[in-house]
Amino acid sequence: MIKYEILSQLLLALPFVAAFFLYMWAAASSNATYRKWSLYRTSCWTLGILCAVSSVAGPLAARAHMDFTAHMTGHLLLGMLAPLLMALGTPLTLLLRTLPVHAARKVSKLLKGRFVRFISSPVTASVLNVGGLWILYTTSLYGMMHHSFFVHVAVHIHVFLAGYLFTVSMISIDPSPHQKTFTHRASVLVLALAAHGILSKYVYAHPPMHVSAEGAQQGAMLMYYGGDLIDLCLIVLLCYEWFKRVQKVSLT
């Protein structure tokens, strides 16, 4: 069991470590050939990677198997805070700036494909993100992830990817394949936040499998208030983007 736990931590942490070094290499390349890459973006990416790694490897990840509050802390870091910080690092912009022209055009073409446009739309991303959490905490999946190596890894991968897709579908600071209006994104965001809040209250009253009532209550409160704090940052960013767009239009 311990061997599988260490293996799962390595499998989940290594992609983030690799992403960190690739980002640093791309930033250095941009500094040398294009123009100086933003220290703010680099800092956001680094903090996001640290949040993600700390949630899947180390003491917090080990404790999450036995402590629902620790599990929920990891969920907030991996599925909400890390995606937000990493999105603020604008990795796609850095990638397109670093790649040769022909390769950058291929990436742009891929981003405009139907599949990417579908999964990155606000509605689809919200269903994958919040819907996945409803399935996790209202079915036997939560119990399975603590007894199956493959389910454990798959759930964590889904939580991060769905969280990242949800974040970038709401704030367009990187090149985006969709052109949804601010009204559309704001409406979907409000519904997603409501679904997340309702789920936290459901978990409070109906503990997941193998979770004590006290543990469920503490974890649910962390999910509710901690999630609201991160969501508030997302709302501020969306409103700021909206304000800049309106101001730009008014000036023209």
Buried (B, 14 or more C-beta within 10 A) or exposed (E): EEEEBEEBBEBBBEBBBEBBEBBBEBBEBBEEEEEEBBEEBBEBBBBBBBBBBBBBBEEBBBBBBEBBBBBBBBBBBBBBBBBBBBBBBBBBBBBBBBBEEEEBEEBBEEBEEEEBBEBBBBBBBBBBBBBBBBEBBBEEBBBBBBEBBEBBBEBBBBBBBBBBBBBBBBBBBBBBBBEBEBEBBBBBBEBBBEBBBEBBEBBBEEBBEEBEEEBBBBBBBBBBEBBBEBBEBBBEBBEEBBEEEEEEEEEE
